[in-house]
Amino acid sequence: MDTEALARFLAASFPQAATAGFTITALDEGRLTLQLSTDDAHLRPGGTVSGPTMMTLADTATYLLVLAHLGPVALAVTTNLNIHFMRKPQPGMLRASATLLKLGKRIAVAQVGLHGADPELLYAHATVTYSLPPPR
């Protein structure tokens, strides 16, 4: 699926994600970059972007990456998300760079780096595993 097909799928099958403010900025074989403009609604006390916001971005980037390679498989579900928080991101543009590590018949595994404008300066690193429904 390309970025337009992914957007149509989300709007039809997962409207809460389609309206959350995510934007796909890059999609290549095995890679996807998703961004979210964070503001006060995404902050925790202390003025940093919250962990749940970063986990949602990592999970959504992986979901879209899996869909881009498999097609519209609405029932692909997260089975594991492991995240290491390394720096406190301030409000603004937050990006998730997801790379597919394995795309099998029953599972998909990706690694996701969360960063701002500089992809070398990671705020967090996640590994995400998706369970894939059996083929029809």
CNS distance restraints for C-alpha pairs under 8 A (distance, minus, plus):
assign (resid   1 and name CA) (resid   5 and name CA) 5.59 0.50 0.50
assign (resid   1 and name CA) (resid   6 and name CA) 6.20 0.50 0.50
assign (resid   1 and name CA) (resid  67 and name CA) 6.86 0.50 0.50
assign (resid   1 and name CA) (resid  68 and name CA) 4.38 0.50 0.50
assign (resid   1 and name CA) (resid  69 and name CA) 6.56 0.50 0.50
assign (resid   1 and name CA) (resid  70 and name CA) 7.71 0.50 0.50
assign (resid   1 and name CA) (resid  71 and name CA) 5.71 0.50 0.50
assign (resid   1 and name CA) (resid  72 and name CA) 7.88 0.50 0.50
assign (resid   2 and name CA) (resid   6 and name CA) 6.21 0.50 0.50
assign (resid   2 and name CA) (resid  27 and name CA) 7.56 0.50 0.50
assign (resid   2 and name CA) (resid  68 and name CA) 6.38 0.50 0.50
assign (resid   3 and name CA) (resid   7 and name CA) 6.21 0.50 0.50
assign (resid   3 and name CA) (resid  24 and name CA) 6.83 0.50 0.50
assign (resid   3 and name CA) (resid  27 and name CA) 7.27 0.50 0.50
assign (resid   3 and name CA) (resid  68 and name CA) 7.99 0.50 0.50
assign (resid   4 and name CA) (resid   8 and name CA) 6.27 0.50 0.50
assign (resid   5 and name CA) (resid   9 and name CA) 6.11 0.50 0.50
assign (resid   6 and name CA) (resid  10 and name CA) 6.18 0.50 0.50
assign (resid   6 and name CA) (resid  64 and name CA) 7.06 0.50 0.50
assign (resid   6 and name CA) (resid  67 and name CA) 7.41 0.50 0.50
assign (resid   6 and name CA) (resid  68 and name CA) 7.01 0.50 0.50
assign (resid   7 and name CA) (resid  11 and name CA) 6.17 0.50 0.50
assign (resid   7 and name CA) (resid  18 and name CA) 6.87 0.50 0.50
assign (resid   8 and name CA) (resid  12 and name CA) 6.24 0.50 0.50
assign (resid   9 and name CA) (resid  13 and name CA) 5.79 0.50 0.50
assign (resid   9 and name CA) (resid  14 and name CA) 7.38 0.50 0.50
assign (resid   9 and name CA) (resid  72 and name CA) 6.82 0.50 0.50
assign (resid  10 and name CA) (resid  14 and name CA) 4.65 0.50 0.50
assign (resid  10 and name CA) (resid  15 and name CA) 5.76 0.50 0.50
assign (resid  10 and name CA) (resid  17 and name CA) 6.57 0.50 0.50
assign (resid  10 and name CA) (resid  18 and name CA) 5.22 0.50 0.50
assign (resid  11 and name CA) (resid  15 and name CA) 4.65 0.50 0.50
assign (resid  11 and name CA) (resid  17 and name CA) 7.85 0.50 0.50
assign (resid  11 and name CA) (resid  18 and name CA) 5.24 0.50 0.50
assign (resid  11 and name CA) (resid  19 and name CA) 7.91 0.50 0.50
assign (resid  13 and name CA) (resid  74 and name CA) 7.13 0.50 0.50
assign (resid  14 and name CA) (resid  18 and name CA) 6.51 0.50 0.50
assign (resid  15 and name CA) (resid  19 and name CA) 6.27 0.50 0.50
assign (resid  16 and name CA) (resid  20 and name CA) 6.30 0.50 0.50
assign (resid  17 and name CA) (resid  21 and name CA) 7.89 0.50 0.50
assign (resid  17 and name CA) (resid  22 and name CA) 7.67 0.50 0.50
assign (resid  18 and name CA) (resid  22 and name CA) 7.34 0.50 0.50
assign (resid  21 and name CA) (resid  36 and name CA) 6.08 0.50 0.50
assign (resid  21 and name CA) (resid  37 and name CA) 7.24 0.50 0.50
assign (resid  22 and name CA) (resid  34 and name CA) 6.53 0.50 0.50
assign (resid  22 and name CA) (resid  35 and name CA) 5.68 0.50 0.50
assign (resid  22 and name CA) (resid  36 and name CA) 5.00 0.50 0.50
assign (resid  22 and name CA) (resid  37 and name CA) 7.87 0.50 0.50
assign (resid  23 and name CA) (resid  34 and name CA) 5.56 0.50 0.50
assign (resid  23 and name CA) (resid  35 and name CA) 5.26 0.50 0.50
assign (resid  23 and name CA) (resid  36 and name CA) 6.54 0.50 0.50
assign (resid  24 and name CA) (resid  32 and name CA) 7.33 0.50 0.50
assign (resid  24 and name CA) (resid  33 and name CA) 5.87 0.50 0.50
assign (resid  24 and name CA) (resid  34 and name CA) 4.46 0.50 0.50
assign (resid  24 and name CA) (resid  35 and name CA) 6.41 0.50 0.50
assign (resid  25 and name CA) (resid  32 and name CA) 7.73 0.50 0.50
assign (resid  25 and name CA) (resid  33 and name CA) 5.54 0.50 0.50
assign (resid  25 and name CA) (resid  34 and name CA) 5.85 0.50 0.50
assign (resid  25 and name CA) (resid  35 and name CA) 6.95 0.50 0.50
assign (resid  26 and name CA) (resid  31 and name CA) 7.76 0.50 0.50
assign (resid  26 and name CA) (resid  32 and name CA) 5.46 0.50 0.50
assign (resid  26 and name CA) (resid  33 and name CA) 4.98 0.50 0.50
assign (resid  26 and name CA) (resid  34 and name CA) 7.30 0.50 0.50
assign (resid  27 and name CA) (resid  31 and name CA) 5.84 0.50 0.50
assign (resid  27 and name CA) (resid  32 and name CA) 4.47 0.50 0.50
assign (resid  27 and name CA) (resid  33 and name CA) 6.56 0.50 0.50
assign (resid  28 and name CA) (resid  32 and name CA) 6.34 0.50 0.50
assign (resid  30 and name CA) (resid  65 and name CA) 7.34 0.50 0.50
assign (resid  30 and name CA) (resid  69 and name CA) 7.84 0.50 0.50
assign (resid  30 and name CA) (resid  99 and name CA) 5.68 0.50 0.50
assign (resid  30 and name CA) (resid 100 and name CA) 4.99 0.50 0.50
assign (resid  30 and name CA) (resid 101 and name CA) 7.93 0.50 0.50
assign (resid  31 and name CA) (resid  65 and name CA) 6.83 0.50 0.50
assign (resid  31 and name CA) (resid  97 and name CA) 7.27 0.50 0.50
assign (resid  31 and name CA) (resid  98 and name CA) 5.61 0.50 0.50
assign (resid  31 and name CA) (resid  99 and name CA) 4.60 0.50 0.50
assign (resid  31 and name CA) (resid 100 and name CA) 6.33 0.50 0.50
assign (resid  32 and name CA) (resid  61 and name CA) 6.90 0.50 0.50
assign (resid  32 and name CA) (resid  64 and name CA) 7.84 0.50 0.50
assign (resid  32 and name CA) (resid  65 and name CA) 5.88 0.50 0.50
assign (resid  32 and name CA) (resid  97 and name CA) 5.96 0.50 0.50
assign (resid  32 and name CA) (resid  98 and name CA) 5.25 0.50 0.50
assign (resid  32 and name CA) (resid  99 and name CA) 6.72 0.50 0.50
assign (resid  33 and name CA) (resid  61 and name CA) 7.01 0.50 0.50
assign (resid  33 and name CA) (resid  95 and name CA) 6.76 0.50 0.50
assign (resid  33 and name CA) (resid  96 and name CA) 5.51 0.50 0.50
assign (resid  33 and name CA) (resid  97 and name CA) 4.44 0.50 0.50
assign (resid  33 and name CA) (resid  98 and name CA) 6.14 0.50 0.50
assign (resid  34 and name CA) (resid  57 and name CA) 7.57 0.50 0.50
assign (resid  34 and name CA) (resid  61 and name CA) 5.82 0.50 0.50
assign (resid  34 and name CA) (resid  95 and name CA) 5.66 0.50 0.50
assign (resid  34 and name CA) (resid  96 and name CA) 5.16 0.50 0.50
assign (resid  34 and name CA) (resid  97 and name CA) 6.63 0.50 0.50
assign (resid  35 and name CA) (resid  57 and name CA) 7.80 0.50 0.50
assign (resid  35 and name CA) (resid  93 and name CA) 6.74 0.50 0.50
assign (resid  35 and name CA) (resid  94 and name CA) 5.59 0.50 0.50
assign (resid  35 and name CA) (resid  95 and name CA) 4.24 0.50 0.50
assign (resid  35 and name CA) (resid  96 and name CA) 6.18 0.50 0.50
assign (resid  36 and name CA) (resid  57 and name CA) 7.56 0.50 0.50
assign (resid  36 and name CA) (resid  93 and name CA) 5.82 0.50 0.50
assign (resid  36 and name CA) (resid  94 and name CA) 5.33 0.50 0.50
assign (resid  36 and name CA) (resid  95 and name CA) 6.44 0.50 0.50
assign (resid  37 and name CA) (resid  91 and name CA) 7.77 0.50 0.50
assign (resid  37 and name CA) (resid  92 and name CA) 5.39 0.50 0.50
assign (resid  37 and name CA) (resid  93 and name CA) 4.43 0.50 0.50
assign (resid  37 and name CA) (resid  94 and name CA) 6.19 0.50 0.50
assign (resid  38 and name CA) (resid  42 and name CA) 5.80 0.50 0.50
assign (resid  38 and name CA) (resid  43 and name CA) 7.99 0.50 0.50
assign (resid  38 and name CA) (resid  49 and name CA) 7.36 0.50 0.50
assign (resid  38 and name CA) (resid  91 and name CA) 5.18 0.50 0.50
assign (resid  38 and name CA) (resid  92 and name CA) 4.93 0.50 0.50
assign (resid  38 and name CA) (resid  93 and name CA) 6.03 0.50 0.50
assign (resid  38 and name CA) (resid  94 and name CA) 6.79 0.50 0.50
assign (resid  39 and name CA) (resid  43 and name CA) 6.93 0.50 0.50
assign (resid  39 and name CA) (resid  91 and name CA) 5.28 0.50 0.50
assign (resid  39 and name CA) (resid  92 and name CA) 6.36 0.50 0.50
assign (resid  40 and name CA) (resid  91 and name CA) 7.28 0.50 0.50
assign (resid  42 and name CA) (resid  49 and name CA) 5.61 0.50 0.50
assign (resid  42 and name CA) (resid  50 and name CA) 6.01 0.50 0.50
assign (resid  42 and name CA) (resid  53 and name CA) 6.22 0.50 0.50
assign (resid  42 and name CA) (resid  91 and name CA) 7.77 0.50 0.50
assign (resid  43 and name CA) (resid  47 and name CA) 5.69 0.50 0.50
assign (resid  43 and name CA) (resid  48 and name CA) 5.37 0.50 0.50
assign (resid  43 and name CA) (resid  49 and name CA) 4.41 0.50 0.50
assign (resid  43 and name CA) (resid  50 and name CA) 5.13 0.50 0.50
assign (resid  43 and name CA) (resid  91 and name CA) 7.33 0.50 0.50
assign (resid  44 and name CA) (resid  48 and name CA) 5.83 0.50 0.50
assign (resid  44 and name CA) (resid  49 and name CA) 6.14 0.50 0.50
assign (resid  44 and name CA) (resid  50 and name CA) 5.00 0.50 0.50
assign (resid  47 and name CA) (resid  90 and name CA) 6.89 0.50 0.50
assign (resid  47 and name CA) (resid  91 and name CA) 7.68 0.50 0.50
assign (resid  48 and name CA) (resid  88 and name CA) 5.83 0.50 0.50
assign (resid  48 and name CA) (resid  89 and name CA) 5.67 0.50 0.50
assign (resid  48 and name CA) (resid  90 and name CA) 5.07 0.50 0.50
assign (resid  48 and name CA) (resid  91 and name CA) 6.66 0.50 0.50
assign (resid  49 and name CA) (resid  53 and name CA) 6.84 0.50 0.50
assign (resid  49 and name CA) (resid  54 and name CA) 7.39 0.50 0.50
assign (resid  49 and name CA) (resid  88 and name CA) 7.07 0.50 0.50
assign (resid  49 and name CA) (resid  89 and name CA) 5.68 0.50 0.50
assign (resid  49 and name CA) (resid  90 and name CA) 6.01 0.50 0.50
assign (resid  49 and name CA) (resid  91 and name CA) 6.09 0.50 0.50
assign (resid  50 and name CA) (resid  54 and name CA) 6.58 0.50 0.50
assign (resid  51 and name CA) (resid  55 and name CA) 6.09 0.50 0.50
assign (resid  52 and name CA) (resid  56 and name CA) 6.00 0.50 0.50
assign (resid  53 and name CA) (resid  57 and name CA) 6.27 0.50 0.50
assign (resid  54 and name CA) (resid  58 and name CA) 6.25 0.50 0.50
assign (resid  54 and name CA) (resid 114 and name CA) 7.42 0.50 0.50
assign (resid  54 and name CA) (resid 124 and name CA) 7.90 0.50 0.50
assign (resid  55 and name CA) (resid  59 and name CA) 6.04 0.50 0.50
assign (resid  55 and name CA) (resid  81 and name CA) 7.95 0.50 0.50
assign (resid  55 and name CA) (resid  83 and name CA) 7.39 0.50 0.50
assign (resid  56 and name CA) (resid  60 and name CA) 5.93 0.50 0.50
assign (resid  57 and name CA) (resid  61 and name CA) 6.05 0.50 0.50
assign (resid  57 and name CA) (resid  95 and name CA) 7.97 0.50 0.50
assign (resid  57 and name CA) (resid  96 and name CA) 6.50 0.50 0.50
assign (resid  58 and name CA) (resid  62 and name CA) 6.32 0.50 0.50
assign (resid  58 and name CA) (resid  96 and name CA) 6.01 0.50 0.50
assign (resid  58 and name CA) (resid  98 and name CA) 7.58 0.50 0.50
assign (resid  58 and name CA) (resid 112 and name CA) 6.06 0.50 0.50
assign (resid  58 and name CA) (resid 113 and name CA) 7.88 0.50 0.50
assign (resid  58 and name CA) (resid 114 and name CA) 7.33 0.50 0.50
assign (resid  58 and name CA) (resid 126 and name CA) 6.85 0.50 0.50
assign (resid  58 and name CA) (resid 128 and name CA) 7.78 0.50 0.50
assign (resid  59 and name CA) (resid  63 and name CA) 6.18 0.50 0.50
assign (resid  59 and name CA) (resid  78 and name CA) 7.62 0.50 0.50
assign (resid  59 and name CA) (resid  81 and name CA) 7.45 0.50 0.50
assign (resid  59 and name CA) (resid 128 and name CA) 6.79 0.50 0.50
assign (resid  60 and name CA) (resid  64 and name CA) 6.15 0.50 0.50
assign (resid  61 and name CA) (resid  65 and name CA) 6.12 0.50 0.50
assign (resid  61 and name CA) (resid  96 and name CA) 6.52 0.50 0.50
assign (resid  61 and name CA) (resid  97 and name CA) 7.57 0.50 0.50
assign (resid  61 and name CA) (resid  98 and name CA) 6.21 0.50 0.50
assign (resid  61 and name CA) (resid 112 and name CA) 7.90 0.50 0.50
assign (resid  62 and name CA) (resid  66 and name CA) 6.13 0.50 0.50
assign (resid  62 and name CA) (resid  98 and name CA) 6.23 0.50 0.50
assign (resid  62 and name CA) (resid 100 and name CA) 8.00 0.50 0.50
assign (resid  62 and name CA) (resid 110 and name CA) 6.41 0.50 0.50
assign (resid  62 and name CA) (resid 112 and name CA) 7.64 0.50 0.50
assign (resid  62 and name CA) (resid 128 and name CA) 6.90 0.50 0.50
assign (resid  63 and name CA) (resid  67 and name CA) 6.21 0.50 0.50
assign (resid  63 and name CA) (resid  76 and name CA) 7.70 0.50 0.50
assign (resid  63 and name CA) (resid 130 and name CA) 7.80 0.50 0.50
assign (resid  64 and name CA) (resid  68 and name CA) 5.97 0.50 0.50
assign (resid  65 and name CA) (resid  69 and name CA) 6.57 0.50 0.50
assign (resid  65 and name CA) (resid  98 and name CA) 7.30 0.50 0.50
assign (resid  65 and name CA) (resid  99 and name CA) 8.00 0.50 0.50
assign (resid  65 and name CA) (resid 100 and name CA) 7.39 0.50 0.50
assign (resid  66 and name CA) (resid  70 and name CA) 6.07 0.50 0.50
assign (resid  66 and name CA) (resid  71 and name CA) 7.93 0.50 0.50
assign (resid  66 and name CA) (resid 100 and name CA) 7.90 0.50 0.50
assign (resid  66 and name CA) (resid 103 and name CA) 7.91 0.50 0.50
assign (resid  66 and name CA) (resid 108 and name CA) 7.11 0.50 0.50
assign (resid  67 and name CA) (resid  71 and name CA) 4.94 0.50 0.50
assign (resid  67 and name CA) (resid  72 and name CA) 5.77 0.50 0.50
assign (resid  67 and name CA) (resid  73 and name CA) 6.37 0.50 0.50
assign (resid  68 and name CA) (resid  72 and name CA) 8.00 0.50 0.50
assign (resid  73 and name CA) (resid 133 and name CA) 7.80 0.50 0.50
assign (resid  75 and name CA) (resid 132 and name CA) 7.14 0.50 0.50
assign (resid  75 and name CA) (resid 133 and name CA) 6.29 0.50 0.50
assign (resid  76 and name CA) (resid 130 and name CA) 6.30 0.50 0.50
assign (resid  76 and name CA) (resid 131 and name CA) 5.69 0.50 0.50
assign (resid  76 and name CA) (resid 132 and name CA) 4.69 0.50 0.50
assign (resid  76 and name CA) (resid 133 and name CA) 6.08 0.50 0.50
assign (resid  77 and name CA) (resid 130 and name CA) 5.30 0.50 0.50
assign (resid  77 and name CA) (resid 131 and name CA) 5.38 0.50 0.50
assign (resid  77 and name CA) (resid 132 and name CA) 6.83 0.50 0.50
assign (resid  78 and name CA) (resid 128 and name CA) 7.23 0.50 0.50
assign (resid  78 and name CA) (resid 129 and name CA) 5.91 0.50 0.50
assign (resid  78 and name CA) (resid 130 and name CA) 4.40 0.50 0.50
assign (resid  78 and name CA) (resid 131 and name CA) 6.26 0.50 0.50
assign (resid  79 and name CA) (resid 128 and name CA) 7.84 0.50 0.50
assign (resid  79 and name CA) (resid 129 and name CA) 5.61 0.50 0.50
assign (resid  79 and name CA) (resid 130 and name CA) 5.39 0.50 0.50
assign (resid  79 and name CA) (resid 131 and name CA) 6.06 0.50 0.50
assign (resid  80 and name CA) (resid 127 and name CA) 7.95 0.50 0.50
assign (resid  80 and name CA) (resid 128 and name CA) 5.70 0.50 0.50
assign (resid  80 and name CA) (resid 129 and name CA) 5.05 0.50 0.50
assign (resid  80 and name CA) (resid 130 and name CA) 7.09 0.50 0.50
assign (resid  81 and name CA) (resid 126 and name CA) 6.83 0.50 0.50
assign (resid  81 and name CA) (resid 127 and name CA) 5.85 0.50 0.50
assign (resid  81 and name CA) (resid 128 and name CA) 4.49 0.50 0.50
assign (resid  81 and name CA) (resid 129 and name CA) 6.45 0.50 0.50
assign (resid  82 and name CA) (resid 126 and name CA) 5.40 0.50 0.50
assign (resid  82 and name CA) (resid 127 and name CA) 5.33 0.50 0.50
assign (resid  82 and name CA) (resid 128 and name CA) 6.49 0.50 0.50
assign (resid  83 and name CA) (resid 124 and name CA) 6.74 0.50 0.50
assign (resid  83 and name CA) (resid 125 and name CA) 5.63 0.50 0.50
assign (resid  83 and name CA) (resid 126 and name CA) 4.12 0.50 0.50
assign (resid  83 and name CA) (resid 127 and name CA) 6.55 0.50 0.50
assign (resid  84 and name CA) (resid 124 and name CA) 5.40 0.50 0.50
assign (resid  84 and name CA) (resid 125 and name CA) 5.27 0.50 0.50
assign (resid  84 and name CA) (resid 126 and name CA) 6.28 0.50 0.50
assign (resid  85 and name CA) (resid 123 and name CA) 6.17 0.50 0.50
assign (resid  85 and name CA) (resid 124 and name CA) 4.35 0.50 0.50
assign (resid  85 and name CA) (resid 125 and name CA) 6.75 0.50 0.50
assign (resid  86 and name CA) (resid 122 and name CA) 6.92 0.50 0.50
assign (resid  86 and name CA) (resid 123 and name CA) 5.15 0.50 0.50
assign (resid  86 and name CA) (resid 124 and name CA) 5.26 0.50 0.50
assign (resid  86 and name CA) (resid 125 and name CA) 7.83 0.50 0.50
assign (resid  87 and name CA) (resid 122 and name CA) 7.07 0.50 0.50
assign (resid  87 and name CA) (resid 123 and name CA) 4.47 0.50 0.50
assign (resid  87 and name CA) (resid 124 and name CA) 6.85 0.50 0.50
assign (resid  88 and name CA) (resid 123 and name CA) 6.29 0.50 0.50
assign (resid  89 and name CA) (resid  94 and name CA) 7.93 0.50 0.50
assign (resid  89 and name CA) (resid 115 and name CA) 7.96 0.50 0.50
assign (resid  89 and name CA) (resid 116 and name CA) 7.73 0.50 0.50
assign (resid  89 and name CA) (resid 123 and name CA) 6.24 0.50 0.50
assign (resid  93 and name CA) (resid 116 and name CA) 6.02 0.50 0.50
assign (resid  93 and name CA) (resid 117 and name CA) 7.50 0.50 0.50
assign (resid  94 and name CA) (resid 114 and name CA) 6.98 0.50 0.50
assign (resid  94 and name CA) (resid 115 and name CA) 5.92 0.50 0.50
assign (resid  94 and name CA) (resid 116 and name CA) 5.00 0.50 0.50
assign (resid  94 and name CA) (resid 117 and name CA) 7.87 0.50 0.50
assign (resid  95 and name CA) (resid 114 and name CA) 5.58 0.50 0.50
assign (resid  95 and name CA) (resid 115 and name CA) 5.29 0.50 0.50
assign (resid  95 and name CA) (resid 116 and name CA) 5.75 0.50 0.50
assign (resid  95 and name CA) (resid 117 and name CA) 7.78 0.50 0.50
assign (resid  96 and name CA) (resid 112 and name CA) 6.15 0.50 0.50
assign (resid  96 and name CA) (resid 113 and name CA) 5.63 0.50 0.50
assign (resid  96 and name CA) (resid 114 and name CA) 4.55 0.50 0.50
assign (resid  96 and name CA) (resid 115 and name CA) 6.55 0.50 0.50
assign (resid  97 and name CA) (resid 112 and name CA) 5.40 0.50 0.50
assign (resid  97 and name CA) (resid 113 and name CA) 5.21 0.50 0.50
assign (resid  97 and name CA) (resid 114 and name CA) 6.49 0.50 0.50
assign (resid  98 and name CA) (resid 110 and name CA) 6.42 0.50 0.50
assign (resid  98 and name CA) (resid 111 and name CA) 5.70 0.50 0.50
assign (resid  98 and name CA) (resid 112 and name CA) 4.26 0.50 0.50
assign (resid  98 and name CA) (resid 113 and name CA) 6.58 0.50 0.50
assign (resid  99 and name CA) (resid 110 and name CA) 5.39 0.50 0.50
assign (resid  99 and name CA) (resid 111 and name CA) 5.42 0.50 0.50
assign (resid  99 and name CA) (resid 112 and name CA) 6.37 0.50 0.50
assign (resid 100 and name CA) (resid 108 and name CA) 7.53 0.50 0.50
assign (resid 100 and name CA) (resid 109 and name CA) 6.15 0.50 0.50
assign (resid 100 and name CA) (resid 110 and name CA) 4.35 0.50 0.50
assign (resid 100 and name CA) (resid 111 and name CA) 6.67 0.50 0.50
assign (resid 101 and name CA) (resid 108 and name CA) 7.58 0.50 0.50
assign (resid 101 and name CA) (resid 109 and name CA) 5.41 0.50 0.50
assign (resid 101 and name CA) (resid 110 and name CA) 5.04 0.50 0.50
assign (resid 101 and name CA) (resid 111 and name CA) 6.90 0.50 0.50
assign (resid 102 and name CA) (resid 107 and name CA) 7.63 0.50 0.50
assign (resid 102 and name CA) (resid 108 and name CA) 5.29 0.50 0.50
assign (resid 102 and name CA) (resid 109 and name CA) 5.03 0.50 0.50
assign (resid 102 and name CA) (resid 110 and name CA) 6.91 0.50 0.50
assign (resid 103 and name CA) (resid 107 and name CA) 6.36 0.50 0.50
assign (resid 103 and name CA) (resid 108 and name CA) 4.45 0.50 0.50
assign (resid 103 and name CA) (resid 109 and name CA) 6.65 0.50 0.50
assign (resid 104 and name CA) (resid 108 and name CA) 5.93 0.50 0.50
assign (resid 105 and name CA) (resid 132 and name CA) 7.05 0.50 0.50
assign (resid 105 and name CA) (resid 134 and name CA) 7.53 0.50 0.50
assign (resid 106 and name CA) (resid 131 and name CA) 5.83 0.50 0.50
assign (resid 106 and name CA) (resid 132 and name CA) 4.79 0.50 0.50
assign (resid 106 and name CA) (resid 133 and name CA) 6.67 0.50 0.50
assign (resid 106 and name CA) (resid 134 and name CA) 6.82 0.50 0.50
assign (resid 107 and name CA) (resid 129 and name CA) 6.83 0.50 0.50
assign (resid 107 and name CA) (resid 130 and name CA) 5.48 0.50 0.50
assign (resid 107 and name CA) (resid 131 and name CA) 4.63 0.50 0.50
assign (resid 107 and name CA) (resid 132 and name CA) 5.38 0.50 0.50
assign (resid 108 and name CA) (resid 129 and name CA) 5.67 0.50 0.50
assign (resid 108 and name CA) (resid 130 and name CA) 5.08 0.50 0.50
assign (resid 108 and name CA) (resid 131 and name CA) 6.62 0.50 0.50
assign (resid 108 and name CA) (resid 132 and name CA) 7.21 0.50 0.50
assign (resid 109 and name CA) (resid 127 and name CA) 7.14 0.50 0.50
assign (resid 109 and name CA) (resid 128 and name CA) 5.70 0.50 0.50
assign (resid 109 and name CA) (resid 129 and name CA) 4.46 0.50 0.50
assign (resid 109 and name CA) (resid 130 and name CA) 6.39 0.50 0.50
assign (resid 110 and name CA) (resid 127 and name CA) 5.71 0.50 0.50
assign (resid 110 and name CA) (resid 128 and name CA) 5.34 0.50 0.50
assign (resid 110 and name CA) (resid 129 and name CA) 6.57 0.50 0.50
assign (resid 111 and name CA) (resid 125 and name CA) 7.34 0.50 0.50
assign (resid 111 and name CA) (resid 126 and name CA) 5.68 0.50 0.50
assign (resid 111 and name CA) (resid 127 and name CA) 4.40 0.50 0.50
assign (resid 111 and name CA) (resid 128 and name CA) 6.32 0.50 0.50
assign (resid 112 and name CA) (resid 125 and name CA) 5.75 0.50 0.50
assign (resid 112 and name CA) (resid 126 and name CA) 5.02 0.50 0.50
assign (resid 112 and name CA) (resid 127 and name CA) 6.17 0.50 0.50
assign (resid 112 and name CA) (resid 128 and name CA) 7.69 0.50 0.50
assign (resid 113 and name CA) (resid 119 and name CA) 7.88 0.50 0.50
assign (resid 113 and name CA) (resid 122 and name CA) 6.32 0.50 0.50
assign (resid 113 and name CA) (resid 123 and name CA) 7.69 0.50 0.50
assign (resid 113 and name CA) (resid 124 and name CA) 6.10 0.50 0.50
assign (resid 113 and name CA) (resid 125 and name CA) 4.69 0.50 0.50
assign (resid 113 and name CA) (resid 126 and name CA) 6.49 0.50 0.50
assign (resid 114 and name CA) (resid 119 and name CA) 7.88 0.50 0.50
assign (resid 114 and name CA) (resid 122 and name CA) 5.72 0.50 0.50
assign (resid 114 and name CA) (resid 123 and name CA) 5.51 0.50 0.50
assign (resid 114 and name CA) (resid 124 and name CA) 5.10 0.50 0.50
assign (resid 114 and name CA) (resid 125 and name CA) 6.15 0.50 0.50
assign (resid 115 and name CA) (resid 119 and name CA) 5.54 0.50 0.50
assign (resid 115 and name CA) (resid 120 and name CA) 7.64 0.50 0.50
assign (resid 115 and name CA) (resid 121 and name CA) 6.17 0.50 0.50
assign (resid 115 and name CA) (resid 122 and name CA) 4.81 0.50 0.50
assign (resid 115 and name CA) (resid 123 and name CA) 5.29 0.50 0.50
assign (resid 115 and name CA) (resid 124 and name CA) 7.19 0.50 0.50
assign (resid 116 and name CA) (resid 121 and name CA) 7.49 0.50 0.50
assign (resid 116 and name CA) (resid 122 and name CA) 7.78 0.50 0.50
assign (resid 116 and name CA) (resid 123 and name CA) 7.89 0.50 0.50
